[in-house]
Amino acid sequence: MRCDLRAEQSAVQNCGEAFGQSIPLLLCGLAATLAEDILSDLCVNDEFPVLSGGSGAAFLLDSPSSISSTLIFPEGCVVIRKNAPFASVALSASLNQEDAKKEAWRLLQDALDVLAAKRQATLQTAEGDCTYLVWIEDGDGYELVLVDTADIPWSVSASASVVGAAPALISPAPAPLPRHAALRFYRLALTSNELYDAYRNAYLALECLVSEATPKGDRESELSWLKRAMSGPLSPGIPPGVIEHDTIEDIYRGGRLPTFHAKVGSTFYAPHGAERQSMQHRFDKLELLVNRLLQHRFGHAFVSGTGSMSQSLYDGMASASLVFDEVVFRDGELRASTPVDVQPVSSPRRFGQLWGRATATRPASLQWIDALETRKGGVDWMSSKLTERVPLQGVNKISIELNLLQYNSRSKRPVHRR
């Protein structure tokens, strides 16, 4: 692939200016030969860049960019293409799959920060835990890993009917609808697509309920106040199993403090950082606690809980879904089929659930892929359409990782979009 390097040179200079550093042209801390190789492949154009670098990854943007831009850091190159759904990152280091994903994600967030600060583009990533591509070295080429997540909401309904005549009953007057600031914070916690915003609003709902139940003492720490409220006036509203011995301390020290402050020299969590997974788990615990306290405060008629399934039932449903034995790779009307052996993975779990992985040799007849289908015994099973065509140049094998996101349709989706 040929590329005019003048645009790339400007991007390098802009990158150096943004960080207030003097970065040698085309080097940026990389070996010169590696920088040239990466830039020749990461040409800004309408197509997904040819895979390059020691490893790399690509993530979905919340909405396509209105500009094209290449930003070069010592650790690698970030390419944003105009109107393209994916942003791609080619790393200089050869990393394993998990480390490549984390490092590319970190570098992409830094690049988006720079673009916003320079008022060139204001962009967000989306579904970073659910849909992405990773490539890692495999012999003289790459293994391309396609990660996708199937949303599987479920619901349970019940109805009853009365047989025979019954005397008319006089319905009591309905209770007045509640109005309370905690309900506002709780709604915003449920509607926010950004994890840390959701956590802050959920915590403010908790703080509002606690302050109403018992005022904070003048010399009482906030953590001591929370614990006193949970073991005292609010304890009747907390069913067994909702909080454990360290839940309140974790919600406060592990969540409230690092997301409400950003003092350099102290521990704080910037959005989209490495703490995202632990914060998602922490949010789930906080949201459940607030929900139960709201039910206790306003009654089940106004604040609804949600049903849940046992872990064994979730695992059984997941195992039944991860049984395909064939993958069909597609590029428009072109198709290539290959048998696969799906391996269910239980550790580490993703979103608390089983997931599956299958690996196939790259089909020689295809130079690109834009979709894939799975089959069982020749019967269509699942399908996944990529948001754009991905090149297979230099790819030796393709791995597919399928996550299953099973949850009650009446509850919040258990992973945030941003």
FENRAGI-V931680 format. One record per pair of residues at least 12 apart in sequence whose ideal C-beta (glycine too) atoms are under 10 Angstrom apart, sorted by the first residue. I is the first residue (numbers start at 1). J is the second residue. Records with the same first field share a line. If there is no record, write none. Layout:
I=J ; J
This chain:
1=40 ; 41 ; 42 ; 43 ; 45 ; 47 ; 49 ; 50 ; 52 ; 391 ; 393
2=40 ; 43
3=39 ; 40 ; 41 ; 42 ; 43 ; 44 ; 45 ; 49 ; 70
4=43 ; 44
5=25 ; 26 ; 36 ; 39 ; 40 ; 43
7=39 ; 43 ; 44 ; 68 ; 69 ; 70
8=25 ; 26 ; 35 ; 36 ; 38 ; 39 ; 40 ; 42 ; 43 ; 44 ; 70 ; 72 ; 77 ; 79
9=25 ; 26 ; 39 ; 70 ; 72
10=69 ; 70
11=39 ; 44 ; 68 ; 69 ; 70 ; 71 ; 72 ; 77 ; 78 ; 79
12=24 ; 25 ; 26 ; 27 ; 28 ; 35 ; 39 ; 70 ; 71 ; 72 ; 77
13=25 ; 72
14=69 ; 70 ; 71 ; 72 ; 114 ; 115 ; 118 ; 120
15=28 ; 69 ; 70 ; 71 ; 72 ; 73 ; 77 ; 78 ; 111 ; 114 ; 118
16=28 ; 72
17=114 ; 118
18=71 ; 110 ; 111 ; 113 ; 114 ; 115 ; 117 ; 118 ; 120
19=73 ; 110 ; 114
21=74
23=72 ; 73 ; 74
25=72
26=38 ; 39 ; 72
27=72 ; 74
28=71 ; 72 ; 73 ; 74 ; 75 ; 76 ; 77 ; 92
29=72 ; 73 ; 74 ; 75 ; 76 ; 92
30=53 ; 72 ; 73 ; 74 ; 75 ; 76 ; 77 ; 92
31=92
34=52 ; 53 ; 54 ; 76 ; 77 ; 90 ; 92
35=72 ; 76 ; 77 ; 92
37=52 ; 53 ; 90
38=52 ; 53 ; 54 ; 56 ; 70 ; 72 ; 76 ; 77 ; 79 ; 90 ; 91 ; 92
39=52 ; 70 ; 72 ; 77 ; 79 ; 90
40=52
41=53 ; 77 ; 79 ; 90 ; 391 ; 393 ; 394
42=56 ; 70 ; 72 ; 76 ; 77 ; 78 ; 79 ; 81 ; 88 ; 89 ; 90
43=68 ; 70 ; 79 ; 81
44=67 ; 68 ; 69 ; 70 ; 79 ; 80 ; 81 ; 82 ; 84
45=68 ; 79 ; 81 ; 82 ; 84
46=68 ; 81 ; 82 ; 83 ; 84 ; 388
47=81 ; 84 ; 368 ; 388 ; 389 ; 390 ; 391
48=79 ; 81 ; 84 ; 85 ; 86 ; 88 ; 133 ; 368 ; 370 ; 386 ; 387 ; 388 ; 389 ; 390 ; 391
49=70 ; 77 ; 79 ; 81 ; 84 ; 86 ; 88 ; 90 ; 390 ; 391
50=88 ; 90 ; 391 ; 392 ; 393 ; 394 ; 395
51=88 ; 90 ; 133 ; 135 ; 136 ; 141 ; 142 ; 144 ; 390 ; 391 ; 392 ; 393 ; 394 ; 395
52=76 ; 77 ; 88 ; 90 ; 91 ; 135 ; 142 ; 393 ; 394
53=75 ; 76 ; 77 ; 88 ; 89 ; 90 ; 91 ; 92 ; 93 ; 94 ; 95 ; 100 ; 104 ; 135 ; 137 ; 142
54=76 ; 90 ; 91 ; 92 ; 93 ; 94 ; 95 ; 100 ; 135 ; 136 ; 137 ; 142
55=76 ; 89 ; 90 ; 91 ; 92 ; 93 ; 94 ; 95 ; 96 ; 97 ; 99 ; 100 ; 101 ; 103 ; 104 ; 134 ; 135 ; 136 ; 137 ; 142 ; 143
56=76 ; 77 ; 78 ; 79 ; 88 ; 89 ; 90 ; 91 ; 92 ; 95 ; 100 ; 101 ; 103 ; 104 ; 107 ; 133 ; 134 ; 135 ; 136 ; 142
57=76 ; 86 ; 87 ; 88 ; 89 ; 90 ; 91 ; 95 ; 97 ; 100 ; 101 ; 102 ; 103 ; 104 ; 105 ; 107 ; 108 ; 128 ; 132 ; 133 ; 134 ; 135 ; 136 ; 145 ; 147
58=79 ; 84 ; 85 ; 86 ; 87 ; 88 ; 89 ; 90 ; 104 ; 108 ; 131 ; 132 ; 133 ; 134 ; 135 ; 388 ; 390
59=85 ; 86 ; 87 ; 88 ; 89 ; 101 ; 104 ; 105 ; 108 ; 109 ; 125 ; 126 ; 127 ; 128 ; 131 ; 132 ; 133 ; 134
60=85 ; 86 ; 87 ; 124 ; 125 ; 126 ; 127 ; 128 ; 130 ; 131 ; 132 ; 133 ; 387 ; 417
61=80 ; 81 ; 84 ; 85 ; 86 ; 87 ; 108 ; 112 ; 121 ; 123 ; 124 ; 125 ; 126 ; 127 ; 387
62=85 ; 123 ; 124 ; 125 ; 126 ; 127 ; 193 ; 417 ; 418
63=83 ; 85 ; 122 ; 123 ; 124 ; 126
64=80 ; 81 ; 82 ; 83 ; 84 ; 85 ; 86 ; 87 ; 123 ; 387
65=80 ; 81 ; 82 ; 83 ; 84 ; 85 ; 87 ; 112 ; 115 ; 120 ; 121 ; 122 ; 123
66=82 ; 83 ; 120 ; 121 ; 122 ; 123
67=80 ; 81 ; 82 ; 83 ; 115 ; 120 ; 121 ; 123
68=80 ; 81 ; 82 ; 83 ; 84 ; 121
69=81 ; 82 ; 87 ; 111 ; 114 ; 115 ; 118 ; 120 ; 121 ; 123
70=111
71=89 ; 107 ; 108 ; 110 ; 111 ; 112 ; 114 ; 115 ; 120
72=90 ; 92 ; 111
73=89 ; 91 ; 92 ; 106 ; 107 ; 110 ; 111 ; 114
74=92 ; 107
75=89 ; 90 ; 91 ; 92 ; 93 ; 103 ; 104 ; 106 ; 107 ; 110
76=89 ; 90 ; 91 ; 92 ; 93 ; 100 ; 103 ; 104 ; 107 ; 108 ; 111
77=89 ; 90 ; 91 ; 92 ; 107 ; 111
78=90 ; 104 ; 107 ; 108 ; 109 ; 110 ; 111 ; 112 ; 114 ; 115
79=108 ; 111
80=108 ; 111 ; 112 ; 115 ; 120 ; 121 ; 123
81=388
82=121
84=387 ; 388
85=126 ; 131 ; 386 ; 387 ; 388
86=131 ; 132 ; 133 ; 386 ; 387 ; 388 ; 390
87=104 ; 108 ; 111 ; 112 ; 123 ; 125
88=104 ; 108 ; 133 ; 135 ; 390
89=101 ; 103 ; 104 ; 105 ; 106 ; 107 ; 108 ; 111 ; 134
90=104 ; 107 ; 135
91=103 ; 104 ; 107 ; 135 ; 136
94=136 ; 137
95=134 ; 136 ; 137
96=134 ; 136 ; 137
97=134 ; 135 ; 136 ; 143 ; 145 ; 147 ; 399 ; 401
98=134 ; 136 ; 348
99=134 ; 136
100=134 ; 135 ; 136 ; 137 ; 145
101=128 ; 129 ; 132 ; 133 ; 134 ; 136 ; 145 ; 147
102=274
104=132 ; 133 ; 134 ; 135
105=125 ; 128 ; 129 ; 132 ; 272 ; 273 ; 274 ; 276
106=272 ; 273 ; 274
108=123 ; 125 ; 128 ; 272
109=124 ; 125 ; 128 ; 270 ; 271 ; 272 ; 273
110=272
111=123
112=124 ; 125 ; 272
113=270 ; 272
124=193 ; 194 ; 271 ; 272 ; 417 ; 418
125=272 ; 417 ; 418
126=193 ; 416 ; 417 ; 418
127=148 ; 149 ; 415 ; 416 ; 417 ; 418
128=272 ; 276 ; 415 ; 416 ; 417 ; 418
129=147 ; 149 ; 195 ; 276 ; 277 ; 280 ; 350 ; 351 ; 403 ; 405 ; 415 ; 416 ; 417
130=147 ; 148 ; 149 ; 150 ; 151 ; 350 ; 351 ; 403 ; 405 ; 413 ; 415 ; 417
131=146 ; 147 ; 148 ; 149 ; 384 ; 386 ; 387 ; 403
132=145 ; 146 ; 147 ; 148 ; 149 ; 401
133=145 ; 146 ; 147 ; 148 ; 386 ; 390
134=146 ; 147 ; 399 ; 401
135=390 ; 394 ; 395 ; 398
136=399
137=396
138=362 ; 394 ; 395 ; 396 ; 397 ; 399
139=396 ; 397
140=394 ; 396
141=362 ; 392 ; 393 ; 394 ; 395 ; 396 ; 397
142=362 ; 392 ; 393 ; 394 ; 395 ; 396 ; 397 ; 398
143=359 ; 362 ; 395 ; 396 ; 397 ; 398 ; 399
144=362 ; 369 ; 390 ; 391 ; 392 ; 394 ; 395 ; 396 ; 397 ; 398 ; 399 ; 400
145=357 ; 359 ; 397 ; 398 ; 399 ; 400 ; 401
146=329 ; 369 ; 372 ; 384 ; 386 ; 390 ; 398 ; 399 ; 400 ; 401 ; 402
147=350 ; 355 ; 357 ; 399 ; 400 ; 401 ; 402 ; 403
148=372 ; 382 ; 384 ; 385 ; 386 ; 400 ; 401 ; 402 ; 403
149=350 ; 351 ; 355 ; 384 ; 401 ; 402 ; 403 ; 404 ; 405 ; 415
150=321 ; 355 ; 382 ; 384 ; 402 ; 403 ; 404 ; 405 ; 406
151=403 ; 404 ; 405 ; 406 ; 407 ; 409 ; 413 ; 415
152=314 ; 317 ; 318 ; 321 ; 353 ; 404 ; 405 ; 406 ; 407 ; 409
153=405 ; 406 ; 407 ; 408 ; 409 ; 410 ; 411 ; 413
154=307 ; 309 ; 314 ; 317 ; 406 ; 407 ; 408 ; 409 ; 410
155=306 ; 307 ; 408 ; 409 ; 410
156=306 ; 307 ; 309 ; 408 ; 409 ; 410
174=301
175=298 ; 299 ; 301 ; 302
177=298 ; 302
178=294 ; 297 ; 298 ; 299 ; 301 ; 302 ; 303
180=205 ; 208 ; 209 ; 212 ; 294 ; 297 ; 298 ; 302
181=204 ; 205 ; 207 ; 208 ; 209 ; 212
182=204 ; 205 ; 206 ; 207 ; 208 ; 209 ; 210 ; 211 ; 212 ; 290 ; 293 ; 294 ; 297 ; 298 ; 303
183=205 ; 208 ; 294 ; 297 ; 298 ; 302 ; 303
184=201 ; 204 ; 205 ; 208
185=200 ; 201 ; 202 ; 203 ; 204 ; 205 ; 206 ; 207 ; 208 ; 209 ; 290
186=201 ; 202 ; 204 ; 205 ; 206 ; 208 ; 209 ; 287 ; 290 ; 291 ; 293 ; 294 ; 303
187=201 ; 205
188=200 ; 201 ; 202 ; 204 ; 205
189=201 ; 202 ; 203 ; 204 ; 205 ; 206 ; 283 ; 286 ; 287 ; 290 ; 291 ; 412
190=202 ; 287 ; 290 ; 291 ; 411 ; 412 ; 413
191=412
192=412 ; 416 ; 417 ; 418
193=413 ; 416 ; 417 ; 418
194=271 ; 272 ; 416 ; 417 ; 418
195=259 ; 269 ; 271 ; 272 ; 275 ; 276 ; 277 ; 279 ; 280 ; 282 ; 283 ; 415 ; 416 ; 417 ; 418
196=255 ; 258 ; 259 ; 260 ; 269 ; 270 ; 271 ; 272 ; 273 ; 275 ; 276 ; 279 ; 283 ; 416 ; 418
197=259 ; 271 ; 416 ; 418
198=279 ; 280 ; 283 ; 286 ; 287 ; 412 ; 416 ; 418
199=251 ; 255 ; 256 ; 259 ; 260 ; 269 ; 279 ; 280 ; 282 ; 283 ; 286 ; 287 ; 416
200=255 ; 256 ; 259 ; 260 ; 283
201=287 ; 290
202=251 ; 255 ; 282 ; 283 ; 284 ; 285 ; 286 ; 287 ; 288 ; 289 ; 290 ; 291
203=251 ; 252 ; 255 ; 256 ; 259 ; 260 ; 283 ; 286 ; 290
204=256 ; 260 ; 290
205=286 ; 287 ; 289 ; 290 ; 291 ; 293 ; 294
206=226 ; 229 ; 230 ; 234 ; 248 ; 251 ; 252 ; 256 ; 286 ; 287 ; 289 ; 290 ; 293 ; 294
207=222 ; 225 ; 226 ; 256 ; 290
208=290 ; 293
209=229 ; 234 ; 237 ; 289 ; 290 ; 293 ; 294 ; 296 ; 297
210=222 ; 225 ; 226 ; 228 ; 229 ; 230 ; 233 ; 234 ; 293
211=225 ; 229
212=229 ; 233 ; 234 ; 297
213=228 ; 229 ; 230 ; 232 ; 233 ; 234 ; 237 ; 293 ; 296 ; 297
214=228 ; 229 ; 232 ; 233 ; 234
215=229
216=228 ; 229
221=252
222=252 ; 256 ; 257
223=248 ; 249 ; 251 ; 252 ; 253 ; 256 ; 257
225=252
226=248 ; 249 ; 251 ; 252 ; 256
227=248 ; 249 ; 252
229=248 ; 293
230=242 ; 243 ; 247 ; 248 ; 289 ; 293
231=243 ; 248
234=289 ; 292 ; 293 ; 296 ; 297
235=296
236=296
237=289 ; 292 ; 293 ; 294 ; 295 ; 296 ; 297
238=288 ; 289 ; 292 ; 293 ; 296
239=288 ; 292 ; 295 ; 296 ; 305
241=288
242=285 ; 288 ; 289 ; 291 ; 292 ; 293
243=285 ; 288 ; 289 ; 292
244=285
247=282 ; 285 ; 286 ; 288 ; 289
248=285 ; 286 ; 289
250=278 ; 281 ; 282 ; 285 ; 286
251=282 ; 283 ; 285 ; 286 ; 289
252=286
253=267
254=267 ; 269 ; 275 ; 278 ; 279 ; 281 ; 282
255=269 ; 275 ; 278 ; 279 ; 281 ; 282 ; 283 ; 285 ; 286
256=282 ; 286
257=269
258=270 ; 273 ; 275 ; 279
259=271 ; 275 ; 279 ; 282 ; 283
271=418
272=418
276=415 ; 416
277=348 ; 350 ; 351 ; 415
279=416
280=351 ; 352 ; 414 ; 415 ; 416
281=351 ; 352 ; 414
283=412 ; 414 ; 416
284=352 ; 411 ; 412 ; 414 ; 415
287=411 ; 412 ; 414
288=305 ; 306 ; 411
290=303
291=303 ; 304 ; 305 ; 306 ; 411
292=305
304=410 ; 411
305=408 ; 410 ; 411
306=407 ; 408 ; 409 ; 410 ; 411 ; 412
307=408 ; 410 ; 411
308=407 ; 408 ; 411
309=406 ; 407 ; 408
311=349 ; 352 ; 353 ; 354
313=406
314=352 ; 353 ; 354 ; 404 ; 406 ; 407
315=344 ; 346 ; 349 ; 353 ; 354 ; 406
316=354
317=353 ; 354 ; 404 ; 406
318=344 ; 346 ; 349 ; 353 ; 354 ; 355 ; 356 ; 402 ; 403 ; 404 ; 406
319=344 ; 346 ; 354 ; 356 ; 404
321=342 ; 344 ; 354 ; 356 ; 374 ; 381 ; 382 ; 402 ; 404 ; 406
322=342 ; 343 ; 344 ; 345 ; 354 ; 355 ; 356 ; 357 ; 358 ; 374 ; 381 ; 382 ; 402 ; 404
323=342 ; 344 ; 356 ; 374 ; 376 ; 377 ; 381
324=340 ; 341 ; 342 ; 356 ; 358 ; 373 ; 374 ; 375 ; 376 ; 377 ; 379 ; 380 ; 381 ; 382 ; 400 ; 402
325=339 ; 340 ; 341 ; 342 ; 358 ; 374 ; 375 ; 376 ; 377 ; 378 ; 381
326=338 ; 339 ; 340 ; 358 ; 360 ; 373 ; 374 ; 375 ; 376 ; 377 ; 378 ; 379 ; 380 ; 381
327=339 ; 340 ; 342 ; 358 ; 359 ; 360 ; 363 ; 372 ; 373 ; 374 ; 375 ; 381 ; 382 ; 398 ; 400
328=363 ; 371 ; 372 ; 373 ; 374 ; 375 ; 380 ; 383
329=360 ; 362 ; 363 ; 365 ; 366 ; 368 ; 369 ; 370 ; 371 ; 372 ; 373 ; 392 ; 398 ; 400
330=366 ; 368 ; 369 ; 370 ; 371 ; 372 ; 373 ; 383 ; 385 ; 386
331=363 ; 365 ; 366 ; 367 ; 368 ; 369 ; 370 ; 371 ; 389 ; 390 ; 392
332=366 ; 368 ; 369 ; 370 ; 371 ; 389
334=363 ; 365 ; 366 ; 367 ; 368 ; 369 ; 370
335=363 ; 365 ; 366 ; 371 ; 372 ; 373
336=360 ; 362 ; 363 ; 364 ; 365 ; 366 ; 369 ; 372
337=360 ; 363 ; 373 ; 375
338=358 ; 359 ; 360 ; 361 ; 362 ; 363 ; 398
339=358 ; 360 ; 375
340=356 ; 357 ; 358 ; 359 ; 360 ; 361 ; 374 ; 375 ; 398 ; 399 ; 400
341=357 ; 358 ; 359 ; 360
342=356 ; 357 ; 358 ; 359 ; 374 ; 376 ; 400 ; 402
343=355 ; 356 ; 357 ; 358 ; 359
344=356 ; 357
345=357 ; 401 ; 403
349=403
350=401 ; 402 ; 403 ; 404 ; 405 ; 415
351=403 ; 404 ; 405 ; 406 ; 407 ; 413 ; 414 ; 415
352=405 ; 406 ; 407 ; 414
353=403 ; 404 ; 405 ; 406 ; 407 ; 414
354=403 ; 404 ; 406
355=401 ; 402 ; 403 ; 404 ; 405
356=374 ; 400 ; 401 ; 402 ; 403 ; 404
357=399 ; 400 ; 401 ; 402
358=374 ; 398 ; 399 ; 400 ; 401 ; 402
359=397 ; 398 ; 399 ; 400 ; 401
360=372 ; 397 ; 398 ; 399 ; 400
361=395 ; 396 ; 397 ; 398
362=392 ; 393 ; 394 ; 395 ; 396 ; 397 ; 398
363=392 ; 395 ; 398
364=392
366=392 ; 395 ; 398
367=389 ; 391 ; 392 ; 393 ; 395
368=386 ; 388 ; 389 ; 390 ; 391 ; 392 ; 393
369=386 ; 389 ; 390 ; 391 ; 392 ; 395 ; 398
370=385 ; 386 ; 387 ; 388 ; 389 ; 390
371=383 ; 384 ; 385 ; 386 ; 389
372=384 ; 385 ; 386 ; 398 ; 400
373=385
374=400 ; 402
382=402
384=400 ; 402
403=415
